[in-house]
């Protein structure tokens, strides 16, 4: 069960990082 939570946390972090990257790339485009 613990591992399940850990995996979920990792996924959330990855999503956050991806969104940050998207924001940056968007700013670069403008």
Residue frames as qw, qx, qy, qz and C-alpha x, y, z in Angstrom:
[[0.000, 0.887, 0.462, 0.000, 0.00, 0.00, 0.00],
 [0.323, -0.771, 0.100, 0.539, 2.78, 2.39, 0.94],
 [0.404, -0.106, 0.588, 0.692, 4.44, 1.81, -2.41],
 [0.209, 0.663, 0.652, 0.303, 1.15, 2.67, -4.10],
 [0.135, -0.944, -0.205, 0.220, 1.03, 6.03, -2.36],
 [0.436, -0.543, 0.362, 0.619, 4.68, 6.64, -3.18],
 [0.392, 0.229, 0.667, 0.590, 4.07, 5.98, -6.85],
 [0.083, 0.848, 0.507, 0.128, 1.11, 8.35, -6.86],
 [0.293, -0.858, 0.020, 0.421, 3.27, 11.04, -5.25],
 [0.453, -0.254, 0.532, 0.669, 5.95, 10.56, -7.89],
 [0.293, 0.534, 0.662, 0.437, 3.37, 10.89, -10.65],
 [0.072, -0.938, -0.322, 0.103, 2.08, 14.11, -9.14],
 [0.386, -0.684, 0.253, 0.566, 5.60, 15.53, -8.98],
 [0.431, 0.063, 0.643, 0.631, 6.22, 14.58, -12.59],
 [0.165, 0.765, 0.576, 0.236, 3.01, 16.31, -13.63],
 [0.213, -0.917, -0.097, 0.322, 4.03, 19.45, -11.76],
 [0.431, -0.441, 0.458, 0.640, 7.41, 19.45, -13.46],
 [0.370, 0.356, 0.691, 0.509, 5.83, 18.91, -16.87],
 [0.047, 0.900, 0.432, 0.040, 3.44, 21.81, -16.34],
 [0.319, -0.798, 0.133, 0.493, 6.32, 24.03, -15.28],
 [0.433, -0.131, 0.608, 0.652, 8.18, 23.11, -18.45],
 [0.254, 0.632, 0.651, 0.334, 5.09, 23.84, -20.53],
 [0.106, -0.944, -0.226, 0.218, 4.73, 27.27, -18.92],
 [0.381, -0.608, 0.356, 0.599, 8.37, 28.09, -19.63],
 [0.392, 0.139, 0.692, 0.590, 8.20, 26.95, -23.25],
 [0.139, 0.812, 0.554, 0.121, 5.04, 29.01, -23.67],
 [0.196, -0.901, -0.003, 0.387, 6.79, 32.11, -22.36],
 [0.440, -0.333, 0.537, 0.638, 9.74, 31.48, -24.66],
 [0.377, 0.472, 0.685, 0.408, 7.43, 31.34, -27.66],
 [0.048, 0.929, 0.360, -0.067, 5.94, 34.77, -26.98]]
